[in-house]
Amino acid sequence: MRVAVVGALAAVAVLCYLFLFLRGSFEFAIERRLTAVGAMVLVAFTQGVATLLFQTVTQNRVLTPSIMGFDSVYTLAQTAMVVAFGGAVLAATDGVGKVVAQTLLMVAFATFLFRWLFSGRHANLHVLLLVGVAIGMAFDSVATFGQRVLAPADYDLLSARLFGRLTAAEPHVLALAAVVCVLVGIVVVRRHARLDVLHLGRDVATNLGVDHRRELTVVLVCVSVLVAMSTAVVGPLTFFGFLVAVLTHQVAGTHRHAVLLPMSFLLGVLVLVGGQFVMEHVFYATGMLTVVLEFVGGTVFLVLLLRKGTL
């Protein structure tokens, strides 16, 4: 029932964004709005579901995939391109090829990290998180150094790419991302019962007949693909997924992933599309939604962290 209500609200938000306050050419306006809605639906699915899955396998509602250094990999890759070839390379390399290359780079990084850490005798998730934090900090430091040696014009072009761009995605890129999301979604939905067991911890999952290491690896690779695709298409969003995950647990009222997964997706759509509609037509601040969401998500993160006193 709650999923149906949130789904209806999300549908209303989408219809309002698409058809209200249209000015000028209908075809031109609706094409741009459909592309923007497609990008927001993509981000809602990838960020919301990925964060929910990550918190399930880590058994912690404060941690997010960003803790693994995904955003840092993207930032370092973009910075290295500009340092090597100049700011003009960002526009010259836009397209499916660049998105695929960035996604493969980020997934390769995560897969290597997982295989290395989980192949050892004393490998565990806490070591994975610790190494992820350390690598993320190292990548951020290298990227910051690279940004400081850039010319002002190149730095401005790079800075624009290091913020979420919900209304600047390309339609053919969204089509590729949609196919990837459908494939990952099928894998995740078929495992919803096993996700319920994984949430209980390694010992309980093993006693119930679940291959914990194999399932954990599959889930983490799915998280890697989702976050990598989202970051490559619209840029890094550090706290949006965390905000959606918090809302999901509050609204769903259950620990069953058959409810949590669609709830996280629909809440993400409602927050993004509804928020974009309000920002454009009430506050007339089209590009400020990601800034507001990151601020609110970061504030909620700090509040929960201070309340819990630990990660």
Sine and cosine of phi, psi and omega as CSV:
sin_phi,cos_phi,sin_psi,cos_psi,sin_omega,cos_omega
0.00,0.00,-0.70,0.71,0.00,-1.00
-0.91,0.41,-0.62,0.79,0.04,-1.00
-0.89,0.45,-0.65,0.76,0.01,-1.00
-0.90,0.44,-0.65,0.76,0.00,-1.00
-0.91,0.42,-0.73,0.68,0.01,-1.00
-0.90,0.43,-0.62,0.79,0.05,-1.00
-0.89,0.46,-0.65,0.76,0.03,-1.00
-0.91,0.42,-0.66,0.75,0.03,-1.00
-0.90,0.43,-0.64,0.76,0.03,-1.00
-0.90,0.44,-0.65,0.76,0.03,-1.00
-0.90,0.44,-0.65,0.76,0.04,-1.00
-0.90,0.44,-0.67,0.74,0.03,-1.00
-0.88,0.48,-0.67,0.74,0.01,-1.00
-0.90,0.44,-0.71,0.71,-0.01,-1.00
-0.90,0.43,-0.65,0.76,0.03,-1.00
-0.89,0.45,-0.69,0.73,-0.02,-1.00
-0.91,0.41,-0.60,0.80,-0.07,-1.00
-0.96,0.28,-0.64,0.77,-0.25,-0.97
-0.90,-0.44,-0.18,0.98,0.01,-1.00
-1.00,-0.02,0.54,-0.84,0.08,-1.00
0.87,0.50,0.62,0.79,0.08,-1.00
-0.97,0.23,0.71,-0.70,0.01,-1.00
-0.74,-0.68,0.56,-0.83,0.02,-1.00
0.97,0.26,-0.56,-0.83,-0.05,-1.00
-0.92,0.38,0.82,-0.58,0.00,-1.00
-0.91,0.42,-0.69,0.72,-0.04,-1.00
-0.88,0.47,-0.69,0.72,-0.01,-1.00
-0.91,0.41,-0.71,0.70,-0.05,-1.00
-0.92,0.39,-0.69,0.73,-0.06,-1.00
-0.94,0.35,-0.52,0.85,0.04,-1.00
-0.91,0.42,-0.70,0.71,0.02,-1.00
-0.91,0.41,-0.64,0.77,-0.01,-1.00
-0.94,0.33,-0.58,0.81,0.06,-1.00
-0.90,0.44,-0.65,0.76,0.05,-1.00
-0.89,0.45,-0.68,0.73,0.02,-1.00
-0.90,0.43,-0.68,0.74,0.03,-1.00
-0.90,0.44,-0.65,0.76,0.05,-1.00
-0.86,0.51,-0.68,0.74,0.03,-1.00
-0.90,0.43,-0.66,0.75,-0.01,-1.00
-0.93,0.36,-0.61,0.79,0.08,-1.00
-0.90,0.43,-0.65,0.76,0.05,-1.00
-0.87,0.50,-0.74,0.67,-0.02,-1.00
-0.91,0.42,-0.64,0.77,0.02,-1.00
-0.86,0.51,-0.69,0.73,-0.01,-1.00
-0.94,0.33,-0.78,0.62,-0.10,-0.99
-0.91,0.41,-0.75,0.66,-0.06,-1.00
-0.95,0.31,-0.70,0.71,-0.04,-1.00
-0.91,0.42,-0.78,0.63,-0.03,-1.00
-0.92,0.39,-0.67,0.74,-0.02,-1.00
-0.88,0.47,-0.70,0.71,0.00,-1.00
-0.91,0.41,-0.66,0.75,0.03,-1.00
-0.88,0.47,-0.70,0.71,0.02,-1.00
-0.90,0.44,-0.68,0.74,-0.02,-1.00
-0.89,0.45,-0.67,0.74,0.03,-1.00
-0.93,0.37,-0.47,0.88,0.05,-1.00
-0.92,0.39,-0.76,0.66,-0.07,-1.00
-0.97,0.25,-0.41,0.91,0.06,-1.00
-1.00,0.00,-0.16,0.99,-0.02,-1.00
0.82,0.57,0.67,0.74,-0.05,-1.00
-0.52,-0.85,0.80,-0.60,-0.05,-1.00
-1.00,-0.02,0.14,0.99,0.03,-1.00
-0.97,-0.23,-0.54,0.84,-0.05,-1.00
-0.95,0.31,0.49,-0.87,0.03,-1.00
-0.70,-0.71,0.29,-0.96,0.04,-1.00
-0.86,0.52,-0.42,0.91,0.01,-1.00
-0.88,0.48,-0.39,0.92,0.00,-1.00
-0.91,0.42,-0.34,0.94,-0.02,-1.00
-0.99,0.11,-0.08,1.00,0.05,-1.00
1.00,-0.03,0.29,0.96,0.00,-1.00
-0.88,0.47,-0.74,0.67,0.01,-1.00
-0.87,0.49,-0.58,0.82,-0.01,-1.00
-0.92,0.38,-0.61,0.80,0.05,-1.00
-0.89,0.46,-0.71,0.70,0.01,-1.00
-0.88,0.47,-0.73,0.68,-0.01,-1.00
-0.88,0.48,-0.69,0.73,-0.01,-1.00
-0.91,0.41,-0.66,0.76,0.00,-1.00
-0.90,0.44,-0.70,0.71,0.02,-1.00
-0.90,0.44,-0.68,0.73,-0.01,-1.00
-0.90,0.44,-0.68,0.73,-0.01,-1.00
-0.89,0.46,-0.62,0.78,0.04,-1.00
-0.88,0.47,-0.70,0.71,-0.04,-1.00
-0.94,0.34,-0.64,0.76,0.02,-1.00
-0.88,0.47,-0.63,0.77,-0.08,-1.00
-0.98,0.18,-0.62,0.79,-0.17,-0.99
-0.83,-0.56,-0.09,1.00,0.00,-1.00
1.00,-0.08,0.26,-0.96,-0.08,-1.00
-0.91,0.42,-0.45,0.89,-0.03,-1.00
-0.90,0.44,-0.35,0.94,-0.03,-1.00
-0.92,0.40,-0.42,0.91,-0.02,-1.00
-0.90,0.44,-0.70,0.71,0.02,-1.00
-0.97,0.24,-0.56,0.83,-0.06,-1.00
-0.93,0.36,-0.43,0.90,-0.07,-1.00
-0.97,-0.25,0.15,0.99,0.03,-1.00
-0.90,0.44,0.54,-0.84,0.04,-1.00
0.67,-0.74,-0.09,-1.00,-0.06,-1.00
-0.89,0.45,-0.64,0.77,-0.03,-1.00
-0.85,0.52,-0.69,0.72,0.00,-1.00
-0.92,0.40,-0.66,0.75,0.01,-1.00
-0.89,0.46,-0.70,0.72,0.01,-1.00
-0.89,0.46,-0.69,0.72,-0.01,-1.00
-0.89,0.45,-0.70,0.71,0.01,-1.00
-0.91,0.42,-0.65,0.76,0.01,-1.00
-0.90,0.43,-0.71,0.70,0.01,-1.00
-0.89,0.46,-0.62,0.78,0.02,-1.00
-0.88,0.47,-0.73,0.69,-0.05,-1.00
-0.94,0.35,-0.64,0.77,0.02,-1.00
-0.93,0.37,-0.63,0.78,0.03,-1.00
-0.89,0.46,-0.66,0.75,0.05,-1.00
-0.86,0.50,-0.74,0.68,-0.03,-1.00
-0.92,0.39,-0.67,0.74,-0.02,-1.00
-0.90,0.44,-0.68,0.73,0.06,-1.00
-0.87,0.49,-0.69,0.73,-0.01,-1.00
-0.89,0.46,-0.70,0.71,-0.01,-1.00
-0.90,0.43,-0.74,0.67,-0.05,-1.00
-0.90,0.43,-0.63,0.77,0.00,-1.00
-0.92,0.40,-0.71,0.70,-0.08,-1.00
-0.97,0.26,-0.58,0.81,-0.05,-1.00
-1.00,0.05,-0.05,1.00,0.02,-1.00
-1.00,-0.01,-0.24,0.97,-0.01,-1.00
-0.98,0.21,0.29,-0.96,-0.04,-1.00
-0.92,0.40,-0.63,0.78,-0.05,-1.00
-0.96,-0.27,0.41,0.91,-0.03,-1.00
-0.92,0.38,0.63,-0.78,0.06,-1.00
-0.38,-0.92,0.16,-0.99,-0.10,-1.00
-0.92,0.38,-0.53,0.85,-0.01,-1.00
-0.92,0.40,-0.61,0.79,0.08,-1.00
-0.91,0.42,-0.65,0.76,0.04,-1.00
-0.85,0.53,-0.72,0.69,-0.01,-1.00
-0.91,0.42,-0.67,0.74,-0.01,-1.00
-0.89,0.45,-0.72,0.70,0.02,-1.00
-0.91,0.42,-0.63,0.78,0.04,-1.00
-0.87,0.50,-0.69,0.73,0.03,-1.00
-0.89,0.45,-0.70,0.71,-0.03,-1.00
-0.90,0.43,-0.69,0.72,0.01,-1.00
-0.91,0.41,-0.65,0.76,0.04,-1.00
-0.87,0.50,-0.69,0.73,0.03,-1.00
-0.90,0.43,-0.65,0.76,0.01,-1.00
-0.90,0.43,-0.70,0.71,0.02,-1.00
-0.89,0.46,-0.66,0.76,0.03,-1.00
-0.88,0.48,-0.65,0.76,0.00,-1.00
-0.90,0.43,-0.69,0.72,0.02,-1.00
-0.91,0.42,-0.68,0.74,0.01,-1.00
-0.89,0.45,-0.65,0.76,0.02,-1.00
-0.89,0.45,-0.66,0.75,0.05,-1.00
-0.88,0.47,-0.69,0.72,0.02,-1.00
-0.89,0.46,-0.62,0.78,-0.01,-1.00
-0.92,0.39,-0.50,0.87,-0.04,-1.00
-0.96,0.29,-0.31,0.95,-0.01,-1.00
-0.99,-0.15,0.06,1.00,-0.01,-1.00
-0.98,0.18,0.43,-0.90,0.15,-0.99
-0.94,0.35,0.46,-0.89,-0.04,-1.00
-0.82,0.57,-0.65,0.76,-0.02,-1.00
-0.91,0.41,-0.68,0.73,0.03,-1.00
-0.91,0.41,-0.61,0.79,0.01,-1.00
-0.91,0.42,-0.62,0.78,0.04,-1.00
-0.89,0.45,-0.68,0.73,0.03,-1.00
-0.90,0.44,-0.65,0.76,0.01,-1.00
-0.92,0.38,-0.66,0.75,-0.03,-1.00
-0.87,0.50,-0.59,0.81,0.01,-1.00
-0.90,0.43,-0.46,0.89,-0.01,-1.00
-1.00,0.08,-0.23,0.97,-0.06,-1.00
-1.00,-0.08,0.19,0.98,0.13,-0.99
-0.87,-0.49,0.48,-0.88,0.01,-1.00
-0.87,0.50,0.69,-0.72,-0.05,-1.00
-0.82,-0.57,0.99,0.15,-0.10,-0.99
-0.94,0.33,-0.45,0.89,-0.08,-1.00
-0.96,-0.28,0.25,0.97,-0.05,-1.00
-0.86,-0.50,0.27,0.96,0.00,-1.00
-0.97,0.24,0.44,-0.90,-0.01,-1.00
-1.00,-0.10,0.67,-0.74,-0.07,-1.00
-0.84,0.55,-0.68,0.73,-0.03,-1.00
-0.94,0.35,-0.48,0.88,0.08,-1.00
-0.94,0.33,-0.64,0.77,0.04,-1.00
-0.89,0.46,-0.58,0.81,0.02,-1.00
-0.89,0.45,-0.69,0.72,0.05,-1.00
-0.89,0.46,-0.70,0.71,0.00,-1.00
-0.89,0.45,-0.59,0.81,0.01,-1.00
-0.90,0.44,-0.66,0.75,0.03,-1.00
-0.89,0.46,-0.70,0.71,0.01,-1.00
-0.88,0.47,-0.68,0.73,-0.01,-1.00
-0.90,0.43,-0.62,0.78,0.03,-1.00
-0.90,0.45,-0.69,0.72,-0.01,-1.00
-0.90,0.44,-0.72,0.70,0.03,-1.00
-0.91,0.41,-0.63,0.78,0.02,-1.00
-0.87,0.49,-0.63,0.78,0.04,-1.00
-0.89,0.46,-0.70,0.72,0.02,-1.00
-0.87,0.49,-0.69,0.73,-0.06,-1.00
-0.94,0.34,-0.71,0.70,-0.04,-1.00
-0.89,0.46,-0.62,0.78,0.00,-1.00
-0.92,0.38,-0.26,0.97,-0.02,-1.00
-0.95,-0.31,0.27,0.96,-0.12,-0.99
-0.88,0.47,-0.58,0.81,0.01,-1.00
-0.93,0.36,-0.64,0.77,0.03,-1.00
-0.93,0.36,-0.50,0.87,0.09,-1.00
-0.90,0.43,-0.61,0.80,0.07,-1.00
-0.87,0.50,-0.61,0.80,0.00,-1.00
-0.96,0.26,-0.66,0.75,0.02,-1.00
-0.85,0.52,-0.55,0.84,0.00,-1.00
-0.90,0.44,-0.33,0.94,-0.01,-1.00
-0.99,0.13,-0.18,0.98,0.03,-1.00
0.94,-0.34,0.27,-0.96,-0.08,-1.00
-0.89,0.46,-0.74,0.67,-0.08,-1.00
-0.89,0.45,-0.72,0.69,-0.01,-1.00
-0.91,0.42,-0.68,0.73,0.00,-1.00
-0.88,0.47,-0.67,0.75,0.02,-1.00
-0.91,0.43,-0.68,0.74,0.02,-1.00
-0.90,0.43,-0.46,0.89,0.02,-1.00
-1.00,0.01,0.11,0.99,0.11,-0.99
1.00,-0.02,0.22,0.97,0.01,-1.00
-1.00,-0.09,0.75,-0.66,0.09,-1.00
-0.96,0.27,1.00,-0.08,-0.17,-0.99
-0.88,0.47,-0.71,0.70,-0.06,-1.00
-0.91,0.42,-0.69,0.72,-0.01,-1.00
-0.90,0.43,-0.72,0.70,-0.01,-1.00
-0.92,0.40,-0.62,0.78,0.02,-1.00
-0.89,0.46,-0.68,0.74,0.01,-1.00
-0.90,0.43,-0.68,0.73,0.02,-1.00
-0.87,0.49,-0.71,0.70,-0.02,-1.00
-0.90,0.43,-0.68,0.73,-0.02,-1.00
-0.92,0.40,-0.58,0.81,0.07,-1.00
-0.92,0.38,-0.64,0.77,0.07,-1.00
-0.87,0.48,-0.68,0.74,0.05,-1.00
-0.87,0.49,-0.67,0.74,0.00,-1.00
-0.87,0.49,-0.72,0.70,-0.02,-1.00
-0.90,0.45,-0.71,0.71,-0.04,-1.00
-0.90,0.44,-0.75,0.66,-0.03,-1.00
-0.92,0.39,-0.63,0.77,0.02,-1.00
-0.89,0.45,-0.69,0.73,0.01,-1.00
-0.90,0.43,-0.70,0.72,0.01,-1.00
-0.88,0.47,-0.72,0.70,-0.03,-1.00
-0.92,0.40,-0.63,0.78,-0.01,-1.00
-0.93,0.37,-0.51,0.86,-0.07,-1.00
-1.00,0.08,-0.74,0.67,-0.11,-0.99
-0.88,-0.48,-0.06,1.00,-0.02,-1.00
0.99,-0.13,0.13,-0.99,-0.07,-1.00
-0.95,0.30,0.67,-0.74,0.11,-0.99
-0.74,-0.68,0.98,-0.21,-0.18,-0.98
-0.96,0.26,-0.70,0.71,-0.18,-0.98
-0.92,-0.38,-0.03,1.00,-0.02,-1.00
-0.90,0.44,-0.72,0.69,0.02,-1.00
-0.87,0.50,-0.63,0.78,0.04,-1.00
-0.89,0.45,-0.67,0.74,0.01,-1.00
-0.89,0.46,-0.68,0.73,0.02,-1.00
-0.91,0.42,-0.64,0.77,0.01,-1.00
-0.90,0.45,-0.65,0.76,0.04,-1.00
-0.89,0.46,-0.73,0.69,0.02,-1.00
-0.89,0.46,-0.62,0.79,-0.02,-1.00
-0.88,0.47,-0.74,0.67,-0.01,-1.00
-0.91,0.41,-0.53,0.85,0.01,-1.00
-0.96,0.27,-0.62,0.78,-0.10,-0.99
-1.00,0.07,-0.62,0.79,-0.12,-0.99
-0.91,0.41,-0.66,0.75,0.00,-1.00
0.94,0.35,0.41,0.91,0.00,-1.00
-0.42,-0.91,0.30,-0.95,0.07,-1.00
-0.98,-0.22,0.04,1.00,-0.03,-1.00
-0.97,0.23,0.81,-0.59,-0.05,-1.00
-0.95,0.30,-0.30,0.95,0.11,-0.99
-0.89,0.46,-0.41,0.91,0.06,-1.00
-0.99,-0.17,-0.66,0.75,-0.08,-1.00
-0.90,0.44,-0.65,0.76,-0.06,-1.00
-0.90,0.44,-0.81,0.58,0.05,-1.00
-0.91,0.41,-0.52,0.85,0.01,-1.00
-0.90,0.43,-0.67,0.74,0.00,-1.00
-0.90,0.44,-0.65,0.76,0.02,-1.00
-0.90,0.43,-0.74,0.67,-0.05,-1.00
-0.93,0.38,-0.62,0.79,0.06,-1.00
-0.91,0.42,-0.62,0.78,0.06,-1.00
-0.88,0.48,-0.68,0.73,0.05,-1.00
-0.89,0.46,-0.70,0.72,0.00,-1.00
-0.88,0.48,-0.71,0.70,-0.02,-1.00
-0.91,0.41,-0.71,0.70,-0.07,-1.00
-0.95,0.32,-0.79,0.61,-0.07,-1.00
-0.94,0.35,-0.71,0.71,0.05,-1.00
-0.89,0.46,-0.66,0.75,0.02,-1.00
-0.91,0.41,-0.64,0.77,0.02,-1.00
-0.91,0.41,-0.62,0.79,0.04,-1.00
-0.89,0.46,-0.71,0.71,0.00,-1.00
-0.91,0.41,-0.69,0.73,-0.04,-1.00
-0.91,0.42,-0.60,0.80,-0.04,-1.00
-0.97,0.23,-0.66,0.75,-0.20,-0.98
-0.95,-0.31,-0.12,0.99,0.06,-1.00
-0.94,-0.35,-0.77,0.64,-0.05,-1.00
-0.98,-0.18,-0.11,0.99,0.01,-1.00
0.78,0.62,0.72,0.70,0.01,-1.00
-0.77,-0.64,0.98,0.21,-0.17,-0.99
-0.86,0.51,-0.70,0.71,-0.12,-0.99
-1.00,-0.05,0.24,0.97,-0.12,-0.99
-0.99,-0.15,-0.06,1.00,-0.10,-1.00
-0.88,0.47,-0.73,0.69,-0.04,-1.00
-0.90,0.44,-0.58,0.82,0.04,-1.00
-0.90,0.43,-0.70,0.71,0.00,-1.00
-0.90,0.43,-0.70,0.72,-0.01,-1.00
-0.90,0.44,-0.67,0.75,0.02,-1.00
-0.91,0.42,-0.61,0.79,0.04,-1.00
-0.91,0.41,-0.74,0.67,0.00,-1.00
-0.90,0.43,-0.71,0.71,0.01,-1.00
-0.89,0.46,-0.66,0.75,0.04,-1.00
-0.90,0.43,-0.61,0.79,0.04,-1.00
-0.90,0.43,-0.71,0.71,0.03,-1.00
-0.88,0.47,-0.64,0.77,0.03,-1.00
-0.86,0.51,-0.74,0.68,0.00,-1.00
-0.90,0.43,-0.64,0.77,0.01,-1.00
-0.88,0.47,-0.74,0.67,0.00,-1.00
-0.91,0.41,-0.63,0.78,-0.01,-1.00
-0.91,0.42,-0.68,0.73,0.04,-1.00
-0.92,0.39,-0.58,0.82,0.02,-1.00
-0.94,0.35,-0.66,0.75,0.00,-1.00
-0.98,0.21,-0.51,0.86,0.00,-1.00
0.98,0.20,0.00,1.00,-0.02,-1.00
-0.29,-0.96,0.35,-0.93,0.13,-0.99
-0.97,0.25,0.00,0.00,0.00,0.00
